[in-house]
Amino acid sequence: MNIIIPMAGMGKRLRPHTLTTAKPLIKVCGQEIVKILCNEIVKTCNSKVDNIGFVVGNFGKQVEDDLIQVARSLGAEGRIYHQDIPLGTADAIWQAREILHGNTVIAFADTLFDASFTMDLTQEGIIWTSYVEDPSAFGVVKKDEQSGKITAFVEKPKEYVSNEAIIGIYYFREAEKLYKEIKRLIDESIMHSGEYQLTDCLENMLQQGFSFKTETVKEWLDCGNKNAVVNTNQRLLCLEMGLDKIHRSVKSNNSRIIEPCYIGENVVIDNSVIGPYVSLEDNTIVRNSVIRNSIIAHDSKVENAVIENSMIGNNTLYKKNADELSLGAFTVVE
């Protein structure tokens, strides 16, 4: 089994946090988004993962080393591929073509989910979906009622077709067939808005008789912007996802922790109320403050503040009262 994770985007909607950290390495519940994603895919596959290919932009050696470690922690070999020019989803997958063979999952890196199924790896292809209230904002699938097979992909339908939205995770039993389709797009310069699109490959495969079925997740979690990340942190804390949520090295003095919360190593909490739905990463200090539904990254310090629905980056000092914040790393506010 191989997993390919395209993640070369710059994460502009999540700035300032993505100015110093690649979006998939932003942490929720103390774990990198991409690590949670990989771990949950591995569970649904119920199969050994040999390679995890990360398709990145110019993120630097440290990010690449961190991604290799994420793969290693899951018993897989991490491989780094580069998409230097953003030429679309199919082009991103093409950069990892050396592992585009056999059982393969393609998973775009800003998608998290709660799934209870185990994938049937004998299926020719599986598209992961989620039921949504307003399908007009998503790409959806149309299916044959008897067989359950996908008969069409419809992008942002103006009239009702289906409320089963594609969440950005795809399984191929023989990824060589996807390889062939992407190569065809590139060789024939089939582009939309200057990009090679995965959807064009899927539609052509469908027309040639390729069989796609769906697996539907219980919950689809977005990490596209600050509010979405904070909400995802809340939902994962509720779901637990197997986390050891409060580290035994935490030092709490005259304080109250309202669970669920994630509190990392060597965190100090004095005269404060933390929670619910708060993640405090390693080496953070909180004094004389109330923090709810927020993420405070590692090595930061918060004093004399009331904070809610906020993200504060690593190595940040904040000593001023506020209701809602989105502060990047290495910031000082006094």
MOQUI-V799802 format. One record per residue. N is the residue number from 1. RES is the residue in one small letter. SS is DSSP state (@ for helix, = for strand, . for the rest). NEAR is the number of other C-alpha atoms within 12 Angstrom. Layout:
n=N res=RES ss=SS near=NEAR
n=N res=RES ss=SS near=NEAR
This chain:
n=1 res=m ss=. near=32
n=2 res=n ss== near=40
n=3 res=i ss== near=48
n=4 res=i ss== near=49
n=5 res=i ss== near=49
n=6 res=p ss== near=43
n=7 res=m ss=. near=41
n=8 res=a ss=. near=36
n=9 res=g ss=. near=32
n=10 res=m ss=. near=29
n=11 res=g ss=. near=28
n=12 res=k ss=@ near=19
n=13 res=r ss=@ near=20
n=14 res=l ss=@ near=31
n=15 res=r ss=. near=26
n=16 res=p ss=. near=27
n=17 res=h ss=@ near=37
n=18 res=t ss=@ near=31
n=19 res=l ss=@ near=22
n=20 res=t ss=. near=27
n=21 res=t ss=. near=31
n=22 res=a ss=. near=35
n=23 res=k ss=@ near=40
n=24 res=p ss=@ near=45
n=25 res=l ss=@ near=36
n=26 res=i ss=. near=46
n=27 res=k ss== near=40
n=28 res=v ss== near=49
n=29 res=c ss=. near=43
n=30 res=g ss=. near=36
n=31 res=q ss== near=35
n=32 res=e ss== near=32
n=33 res=i ss=@ near=37
n=34 res=v ss=@ near=42
n=35 res=k ss=@ near=37
n=36 res=i ss=@ near=37
n=37 res=l ss=@ near=43
n=38 res=c ss=@ near=43
n=39 res=n ss=@ near=34
n=40 res=e ss=@ near=29
n=41 res=i ss=@ near=42
n=42 res=v ss=@ near=32
n=43 res=k ss=@ near=21
n=44 res=t ss=@ near=29
n=45 res=c ss=@ near=31
n=46 res=n ss=. near=16
n=47 res=s ss=. near=23
n=48 res=k ss=. near=21
n=49 res=v ss=. near=31
n=50 res=d ss=. near=25
n=51 res=n ss== near=33
n=52 res=i ss== near=43
n=53 res=g ss== near=44
n=54 res=f ss== near=47
n=55 res=v ss== near=42
n=56 res=v ss== near=37
n=57 res=g ss=. near=27
n=58 res=n ss=. near=22
n=59 res=f ss=. near=31
n=60 res=g ss=. near=17
n=61 res=k ss=@ near=14
n=62 res=q ss=@ near=15
n=63 res=v ss=@ near=28
n=64 res=e ss=@ near=29
n=65 res=d ss=@ near=18
n=66 res=d ss=@ near=26
n=67 res=l ss=@ near=36
n=68 res=i ss=@ near=27
n=69 res=q ss=@ near=24
n=70 res=v ss=@ near=32
n=71 res=a ss=@ near=34
n=72 res=r ss=@ near=22
n=73 res=s ss=@ near=19
n=74 res=l ss=. near=28
n=75 res=g ss=. near=21
n=76 res=a ss=. near=25
n=77 res=e ss== near=25
n=78 res=g ss== near=32
n=79 res=r ss== near=32
n=80 res=i ss== near=38
n=81 res=y ss== near=31
n=82 res=h ss== near=29
n=83 res=q ss=. near=28
n=84 res=d ss=. near=19
n=85 res=i ss=. near=20
n=86 res=p ss=. near=26
n=87 res=l ss=. near=29
n=88 res=g ss=. near=30
n=89 res=t ss=@ near=37
n=90 res=a ss=@ near=40
n=91 res=d ss=@ near=39
n=92 res=a ss=@ near=39
n=93 res=i ss=@ near=45
n=94 res=w ss=@ near=39
n=95 res=q ss=. near=34
n=96 res=a ss=. near=35
n=97 res=r ss=@ near=35
n=98 res=e ss=@ near=22
n=99 res=i ss=@ near=35
n=100 res=l ss=. near=36
n=101 res=h ss=. near=28
n=102 res=g ss=. near=27
n=103 res=n ss=. near=34
n=104 res=t ss== near=44
n=105 res=v ss== near=43
n=106 res=i ss== near=45
n=107 res=a ss== near=40
n=108 res=f ss=. near=40
n=109 res=a ss=. near=41
n=110 res=d ss=. near=40
n=111 res=t ss== near=39
n=112 res=l ss== near=42
n=113 res=f ss== near=40
n=114 res=d ss== near=32
n=115 res=a ss=. near=27
n=116 res=s ss=. near=17
n=117 res=f ss=. near=21
n=118 res=t ss=. near=20
n=119 res=m ss=. near=33
n=120 res=d ss=. near=22
n=121 res=l ss=. near=25
n=122 res=t ss=. near=18
n=123 res=q ss=. near=22
n=124 res=e ss=. near=30
n=125 res=g ss== near=35
n=126 res=i ss== near=38
n=127 res=i ss== near=41
n=128 res=w ss== near=42
n=129 res=t ss== near=39
n=130 res=s ss== near=33
n=131 res=y ss== near=24
n=132 res=v ss=. near=24
n=133 res=e ss=. near=14
n=134 res=d ss=. near=20
n=135 res=p ss=@ near=27
n=136 res=s ss=@ near=20
n=137 res=a ss=@ near=21
n=138 res=f ss=. near=27
n=139 res=g ss== near=31
n=140 res=v ss== near=37
n=141 res=v ss== near=41
n=142 res=k ss== near=30
n=143 res=k ss== near=25
n=144 res=d ss=. near=16
n=145 res=e ss=. near=11
n=146 res=q ss=. near=9
n=147 res=s ss=. near=13
n=148 res=g ss=. near=18
n=149 res=k ss=. near=25
n=150 res=i ss== near=35
n=151 res=t ss== near=29
n=152 res=a ss== near=32
n=153 res=f ss== near=35
n=154 res=v ss== near=29
n=155 res=e ss== near=25
n=156 res=k ss=. near=21
n=157 res=p ss=. near=22
n=158 res=k ss=. near=15
n=159 res=e ss=. near=14
n=160 res=y ss=. near=20
n=161 res=v ss=. near=23
n=162 res=s ss=. near=33
n=163 res=n ss=. near=28
n=164 res=e ss== near=38
n=165 res=a ss== near=36
n=166 res=i ss== near=38
n=167 res=i ss== near=37
n=168 res=g ss== near=36
n=169 res=i ss== near=38
n=170 res=y ss== near=40
n=171 res=y ss== near=41
n=172 res=f ss== near=40
n=173 res=r ss=. near=30
n=174 res=e ss=. near=26
n=175 res=a ss=. near=36
n=176 res=e ss=@ near=22
n=177 res=k ss=@ near=30
n=178 res=l ss=@ near=40
n=179 res=y ss=@ near=31
n=180 res=k ss=@ near=22
n=181 res=e ss=@ near=33
n=182 res=i ss=@ near=38
n=183 res=k ss=@ near=26
n=184 res=r ss=@ near=24
n=185 res=l ss=@ near=29
n=186 res=i ss=@ near=26
n=187 res=d ss=@ near=13
n=188 res=e ss=. near=11
n=189 res=s ss=. near=18
n=190 res=i ss=. near=25
n=191 res=m ss=. near=23
n=192 res=h ss== near=17
n=193 res=s ss=. near=11
n=194 res=g ss=. near=16
n=195 res=e ss== near=22
n=196 res=y ss=. near=30
n=197 res=q ss=. near=30
n=198 res=l ss=@ near=37
n=199 res=t ss=@ near=33
n=200 res=d ss=@ near=31
n=201 res=c ss=@ near=32
n=202 res=l ss=@ near=37
n=203 res=e ss=@ near=25
n=204 res=n ss=@ near=25
n=205 res=m ss=@ near=30
n=206 res=l ss=@ near=27
n=207 res=q ss=@ near=16
n=208 res=q ss=. near=14
n=209 res=g ss=. near=17
n=210 res=f ss=. near=27
n=211 res=s ss=. near=31
n=212 res=f ss== near=36
n=213 res=k ss== near=36
n=214 res=t ss== near=37
n=215 res=e ss== near=37
n=216 res=t ss== near=31
n=217 res=v ss=. near=31
n=218 res=k ss=. near=20
n=219 res=e ss== near=23
n=220 res=w ss== near=30
n=221 res=l ss== near=35
n=222 res=d ss== near=32
n=223 res=c ss=. near=36
n=224 res=g ss=. near=29
n=225 res=n ss=. near=25
n=226 res=k ss=@ near=35
n=227 res=n ss=@ near=26
n=228 res=a ss=@ near=27
n=229 res=v ss=@ near=41
n=230 res=v ss=@ near=37
n=231 res=n ss=@ near=32
n=232 res=t ss=@ near=39
n=233 res=n ss=@ near=45
n=234 res=q ss=@ near=34
n=235 res=r ss=@ near=30
n=236 res=l ss=@ near=37
n=237 res=l ss=@ near=33
n=238 res=c ss=@ near=23
n=239 res=l ss=@ near=22
n=240 res=e ss=. near=25
n=241 res=m ss=. near=28
n=242 res=g ss=. near=16
n=243 res=l ss=. near=22
n=244 res=d ss=. near=18
n=245 res=k ss=. near=31
n=246 res=i ss== near=30
n=247 res=h ss=. near=23
n=248 res=r ss=. near=16
n=249 res=s ss=. near=17
n=250 res=v ss=. near=26
n=251 res=k ss== near=27
n=252 res=s ss== near=26
n=253 res=n ss== near=18
n=254 res=n ss=. near=17
n=255 res=s ss=. near=22
n=256 res=r ss== near=24
n=257 res=i ss== near=32
n=258 res=i ss== near=21
n=259 res=e ss=. near=22
n=260 res=p ss=. near=29
n=261 res=c ss== near=39
n=262 res=y ss== near=44
n=263 res=i ss== near=45
n=264 res=g ss=. near=35
n=265 res=e ss=. near=26
n=266 res=n ss=. near=23
n=267 res=v ss=. near=33
n=268 res=v ss== near=34
n=269 res=i ss== near=33
n=270 res=d ss== near=26
n=271 res=n ss=. near=24
n=272 res=s ss=. near=29
n=273 res=v ss== near=32
n=274 res=i ss== near=42
n=275 res=g ss== near=31
n=276 res=p ss=. near=29
n=277 res=y ss=. near=38
n=278 res=v ss== near=45
n=279 res=s ss== near=51
n=280 res=l ss== near=50
n=281 res=e ss=. near=40
n=282 res=d ss=. near=33
n=283 res=n ss=. near=27
n=284 res=t ss=. near=36
n=285 res=i ss== near=39
n=286 res=v ss== near=45
n=287 res=r ss== near=32
n=288 res=n ss=. near=29
n=289 res=s ss=. near=32
n=290 res=v ss== near=32
n=291 res=i ss== near=42
n=292 res=r ss== near=38
n=293 res=n ss=. near=44
n=294 res=s ss== near=45
n=295 res=i ss== near=53
n=296 res=i ss== near=53
n=297 res=a ss=. near=46
n=298 res=h ss=. near=36
n=299 res=d ss=. near=28
n=300 res=s ss=. near=35
n=301 res=k ss== near=38
n=302 res=v ss== near=46
n=303 res=e ss== near=31
n=304 res=n ss=. near=25
n=305 res=a ss=. near=30
n=306 res=v ss== near=29
n=307 res=i ss== near=36
n=308 res=e ss== near=31
n=309 res=n ss=. near=33
n=310 res=s ss=. near=36
n=311 res=m ss== near=46
n=312 res=i ss== near=46
n=313 res=g ss=. near=40
n=314 res=n ss=. near=36
n=315 res=n ss=. near=26
n=316 res=t ss=. near=30
n=317 res=l ss== near=30
n=318 res=y ss== near=37
n=319 res=k ss=. near=23
n=320 res=k ss=. near=21
n=321 res=n ss=. near=20
n=322 res=a ss=. near=24
n=323 res=d ss=. near=19
n=324 res=e ss=. near=23
n=325 res=l ss=. near=30
n=326 res=s ss== near=33
n=327 res=l ss== near=35
n=328 res=g ss=. near=32
n=329 res=a ss=. near=29
n=330 res=f ss=. near=23
n=331 res=t ss=. near=24
n=332 res=v ss== near=20
n=333 res=v ss== near=23
n=334 res=e ss=. near=15
